Amino acid sequence: MRPILLAVLLAFAGAVAAQVPKQAAARIKEIGPVLNPEMIGEMFKLYAPLMPKAPAGITVKEDLAYGPDERNRLDVFAPEKKPARLLPVVIFVHGGGYVGGAKTRPGIPFYQNVGYFFARNRAVGVNMTYRLAPKNPWPAGGEDVAAAVRWVQQNIAEYGGDPERIVLFGQSAGATHVAHYIFDKSLQPKDGADGVKGAILQSGIFDPAAAPPGPNVEAYFGKAHESWHAKSLYGKLQGRKIPVFIITAEFDPPPFKEESAKLRDELCKLRGCPRHTELAGHNHLSEILHLNTADDSMGTDILGFVRFPR
């Protein structure tokens, strides 16, 4: 299929029926739209055995510093053989409710699965971690995305990545931080020359007042709720107009689905509707753990966007 036709077909994708493994499908449905430590732990246990061994021909450089903080670290996943033409780059930003999470977890293959997925599909994957609340409240997440983008622009060519073809990919709290960067011009270079060509926002929150209530939200956005209006991204959507791909899961908790739908609708009013996909049979965590399993039905859409952002 010719690339232009593929991109057009992907642009009109609606719900994606990713093939949830039988070992997980019934349990995901039984748990329903829940997000808590028990669900997270169970999803890691369900999906860890489904991850293949590290693919051959991929090199991984771990814990490269992109900033001064101990959490300003990233991993680069790239083909061992340097390509004749520089490859697109995907910077993945993990979730964790603003107060937790990491690019890797000891003893389980997450979120290395994301970096490996892109590296084995003709892209360079970059998994970053970032400073956390309460020690580092808003706008630390967006600032760290900005710092990682600067590092990638300056260094990624030596790994075979194209510094002028960067796609940001954030999941959950990571999607908040990616959206903060792409919609808030104060975080971007004054000339806009950062190489970012698109953004994937998976199950994010874009207004702190719409987040599932909890101490983690106040830890990051502040206890003074009257300050939250200025931290909402809905007043910044008229900024730089890069392509956006919004992804949700069937069993996402309602606030995440509602926020994604609101962002889609607001962008539709301002500049044409972004791509928006809901992953059937998935929940808030399986939607990202599924990447790089034997089933690529979800990954195909993501790769289409990485290669042809529109």
Residue pairs with C-beta under 8 A, 6 or more apart in sequence:
3 307
3 308
4 308
6 304
6 308
7 304
7 307
7 308
7 310
10 275
10 300
10 301
10 304
10 305
10 308
11 275
11 310
13 275
13 277
13 301
14 276
14 277
14 278
15 277
15 278
15 279
15 280
16 277
16 278
16 279
16 280
16 297
16 298
16 301
17 280
17 281
17 297
18 279
18 280
18 281
18 282
18 290
18 295
18 297
18 298
19 295
19 297
20 28
20 281
20 282
20 286
20 290
21 46
21 50
21 293
21 295
23 46
23 49
23 50
24 43
24 46
24 47
24 50
24 286
25 281
27 42
27 46
28 43
28 251
28 281
28 282
28 283
28 286
29 251
29 281
31 39
31 42
31 251
31 283
32 251
32 283
33 251
33 252
33 253
33 254
33 283
33 284
34 251
34 253
34 283
35 212
35 253
35 283
35 284
35 285
39 283
39 284
39 285
40 285
43 283
43 285
43 286
43 289
44 105
44 108
44 110
44 285
44 289
46 286
47 110
47 286
47 289
47 290
47 293
48 108
48 109
48 110
50 293
50 294
51 109
51 113
51 292
51 293
52 292
52 293
52 294
54 60
54 112
54 116
55 116
55 119
55 120
57 79
57 80
57 81
57 120
58 77
58 78
58 79
58 80
58 116
58 119
58 120
59 77
59 78
59 79
59 80
59 159
60 75
60 76
60 77
60 112
60 115
61 75
61 76
61 78
61 159
62 75
62 104
63 73
63 74
63 75
64 73
64 74
64 75
64 76
64 151
64 155
65 72
65 73
66 72
66 73
66 74
66 128
66 147
66 148
66 150
66 151
67 144
67 147
67 148
67 151
69 131
69 136
71 129
71 130
71 131
71 132
71 144
72 129
72 130
72 131
72 144
72 147
72 148
73 103
73 128
73 129
74 91
74 103
74 126
74 127
74 128
74 129
74 148
74 151
75 103
75 104
75 112
75 115
75 126
75 127
76 115
76 124
76 125
76 126
76 156
76 159
76 161
77 112
77 115
77 116
77 118
77 119
77 124
77 125
77 126
77 127
78 87
78 119
78 124
78 125
78 159
78 160
78 161
79 87
79 119
79 122
79 124
79 160
82 160
83 122
83 160
86 157
86 160
86 161
86 162
86 163
86 165
87 122
87 123
87 124
87 160
87 161
87 162
87 165
88 123
88 124
88 161
88 162
88 165
88 166
88 167
88 306
88 307
89 123
89 124
89 125
89 126
89 152
89 156
89 161
89 162
89 163
89 165
89 166
89 167
89 195
90 118
90 123
90 124
90 125
90 126
90 166
90 167
90 168
90 169
90 306
91 126
91 128
91 145
91 148
91 149
91 152
91 166
91 167
91 168
91 169
92 103
92 111
92 114
92 115
92 125
92 126
92 127
92 128
92 169
92 170
92 171
92 174
93 128
93 130
93 145
93 168
93 169
93 170
93 171
93 174
93 175
93 177
93 178
94 101
94 102
94 103
94 111
94 127
94 129
94 171
94 172
94 173
94 174
95 101
95 170
95 171
95 172
95 173
95 174
95 175
95 203
95 288
96 102
96 132
96 172
96 173
96 174
97 172
97 173
97 214
97 216
98 132
98 133
98 141
98 173
98 176
98 216
98 217
98 219
98 220
98 221
99 132
99 133
99 134
99 216
99 219
99 220
100 132
101 129
101 132
101 173
101 174
102 129
103 111
103 127
103 128
103 129
104 110
104 111
104 112
104 127
105 111
110 289
111 127
111 288
112 127
113 289
113 291
113 292
113 293
114 125
114 127
114 169
114 288
114 291
114 292
115 125
115 126
115 127
116 125
116 292
117 125
117 291
117 292
117 299
118 124
118 125
118 306
119 125
120 292
121 299
121 303
123 161
123 303
123 306
124 156
124 159
124 160
124 161
126 148
126 152
126 156
126 161
128 144
128 145
128 148
130 140
130 141
130 144
130 145
130 148
130 177
131 140
131 141
131 144
132 140
133 140
133 216
133 219
133 220
134 219
134 220
137 219
137 220
137 221
137 222
138 220
138 221
138 222
138 231
139 180
139 184
139 187
139 231
141 173
141 176
141 177
141 180
141 220
142 177
142 180
142 181
142 184
142 187
143 187
144 177
145 168
145 170
145 177
145 178
145 180
145 181
145 187
146 181
146 187
146 188
149 166
149 168
149 181
149 194
149 195
149 196
150 194
152 161
152 163
152 166
152 195
153 163
153 166
153 194
153 195
154 163
156 162
156 163
157 163
162 195
163 195
164 195
164 197
165 195
165 197
166 194
166 195
166 196
166 197
167 196
167 197
167 198
167 199
167 200
167 305
167 306
167 309
168 178
168 181
168 182
168 196
168 198
168 199
168 200
169 178
169 199
169 200
169 202
169 302
170 176
170 177
170 178
170 179
170 199
170 200
170 201
170 202
170 204
171 202
171 203
171 204
171 287
171 288
172 202
172 203
172 204
172 256
172 284
173 204
173 205
174 202
174 204
175 201
175 202
175 203
175 204
175 205
176 204
176 205
176 206
178 199
178 200
178 201
178 204
179 199
179 201
179 204
179 206
179 233
179 263
180 187
180 233
181 187
181 188
182 196
182 199
182 239
182 240
182 242
182 244
183 233
183 236
183 237
183 239
183 240
184 233
184 236
184 239
185 236
185 239
185 240
188 194
188 240
192 240
196 242
197 242
197 243
197 309
198 242
198 243
198 244
198 245
198 305
198 306
198 309
199 242
199 243
199 244
199 245
200 244
200 245
200 247
200 302
200 305
201 244
201 245
201 246
201 247
201 260
201 263
202 246
202 247
202 248
202 287
202 288
203 247
203 248
203 249
203 252
203 256
203 260
203 284
203 287
204 256
204 259
204 260
204 263
205 211
205 255
205 256
205 259
206 232
206 233
206 234
206 259
206 262
206 263
207 228
207 232
207 233
207 234
207 259
208 217
208 220
208 221
208 228
208 231
208 232
209 225
209 228
209 229
209 232
210 255
210 258
210 259
210 262
211 217
211 221
211 255
212 253
212 255
221 227
221 228
221 231
222 228
222 231
229 235
233 263
234 262
234 263
234 266
237 266
237 267
237 270
238 270
241 271
242 309
243 274
243 275
243 305
243 309
243 310
244 267
244 274
244 275
245 274
245 275
245 276
245 277
245 301
245 302
245 305
245 309
246 260
246 263
246 264
246 274
246 275
246 276
246 277
247 260
247 276
247 277
247 278
247 279
247 287
247 302
248 256
248 257
248 260
248 261
248 276
248 277
248 278
248 279
248 287
249 278
249 279
249 282
249 283
249 284
249 286
249 287
250 278
250 279
250 280
250 281
250 282
250 283
251 281
251 282
251 283
251 284
252 283
252 284
252 287
253 284
256 284
257 278
260 276
261 276
264 273
264 274
264 276
267 273
267 274
268 274
275 305
277 301
279 287
279 290
279 298
282 290
287 298
290 298
291 298
291 299
291 302
292 299
